Amino acid sequence: MPKLHVKKGDLVMIITGKDRGKSGRIIRVFPKKERVMVERLNMVKRHLRPSPTTGQGGIVEKEAPIHVSNVMIICSKCNRPTRVGKRILEDGTKIRVCKRCGESLDQK
């Protein structure tokens, strides 16, 4: 399973595609497919058939997964999209860091 540079709850910006320049939080990660779902971005329409669970049915808008290479994490300190670096602390734990300012991207 590949290691991804983003996690659930990260604030990311879409860097390519129809939602380019928009930002949102990651709500779901699919590591095996290397895709993420971003809140209220990459919306698609799904046609649902009426059933006891869905109710009336009809056309529903929902988020679709987007490839992880098309998003960049937004650093909380510089407030800009950045590449992600890794750093090993004295106690041996690995953290993600901003390549621009060196600030930790992992919540403390």
C-alpha positions in Angstrom: 0.0 0.0 0.0 1.6 3.3 -1.1 2.3 6.1 1.5 0.3 9.2 0.8 1.4 12.8 1.6 -2.2 13.7 2.9 -4.4 12.4 5.7 -8.1 12.7 6.6 -8.8 16.1 8.0 -6.0 17.9 6.1 -6.8 21.2 4.4 -5.9 20.9 0.7 -6.1 22.8 -2.5 -7.0 21.3 -5.9 -4.2 22.1 -8.3 -5.7 20.8 -11.6 -9.0 20.0 -13.1 -12.4 21.7 -13.0 -12.1 22.7 -9.4 -8.6 24.1 -9.7 -7.7 26.8 -7.1 -10.5 25.7 -4.6 -9.7 24.3 -1.2 -11.4 22.1 1.3 -10.9 19.4 3.9 -10.2 15.7 3.1 -13.2 13.6 4.3 -12.0 10.2 3.0 -8.8 8.6 1.8 -8.4 5.6 -0.5 -4.8 4.6 -0.1 -4.9 1.5 -2.5 -6.4 3.6 -5.3 -4.3 6.7 -4.4 -7.4 8.9 -4.3 -9.0 11.3 -1.8 -12.5 12.8 -1.4 -12.5 16.6 -0.6 -15.4 18.1 1.1 -17.8 19.9 -1.4 -15.3 19.6 -4.3 -15.3 17.5 -7.5 -19.1 17.2 -7.3 -20.8 14.8 -9.6 -24.5 14.0 -10.3 -25.7 10.4 -9.5 -29.1 9.1 -10.7 -30.7 7.1 -7.9 -33.5 4.7 -8.4 -36.4 4.8 -5.9 -36.0 2.2 -3.1 -37.0 1.8 0.5 -33.5 3.0 1.7 -33.1 6.0 -0.7 -36.7 7.1 -0.7 -38.0 9.0 -3.7 -34.8 8.7 -5.8 -33.9 11.2 -8.4 -30.6 13.1 -9.2 -28.3 13.5 -6.2 -25.0 15.6 -6.1 -22.1 14.0 -4.2 -18.4 14.2 -4.0 -16.2 12.0 -6.2 -12.7 10.9 -5.4 -9.8 12.8 -7.0 -6.3 11.6 -7.5 -3.9 12.4 -4.7 -1.4 14.0 -7.2 -4.0 16.7 -8.0 -4.1 18.1 -4.4 -1.5 20.0 -2.4 -1.7 20.4 1.4 -2.1 24.0 2.7 0.3 24.9 5.5 -1.4 26.5 8.5 1.6 28.8 9.1 2.3 30.2 5.6 -1.4 29.7 4.5 -0.2 28.6 1.0 -0.2 25.2 -0.8 3.1 23.5 -0.2 5.0 20.3 -0.9 5.4 17.9 2.0 8.7 16.8 3.6 9.4 14.3 6.3 11.4 14.8 9.5 12.5 12.4 12.2 12.3 13.8 15.7 14.7 12.9 18.6 12.3 10.3 20.0 12.2 8.5 16.6 8.7 9.6 15.4 8.3 10.8 11.9 6.4 14.0 11.1 5.3 15.8 7.9 6.8 19.3 7.5 6.1 22.2 5.1 8.8 22.6 2.5 8.4 26.4 2.4 8.7 27.3 6.1 9.6 24.0 7.9 6.5 24.1 10.1 5.0 20.7 11.2 1.9 19.8 9.3 0.8 17.1 11.8 -1.6 18.2 14.5 0.0 18.2 17.9 
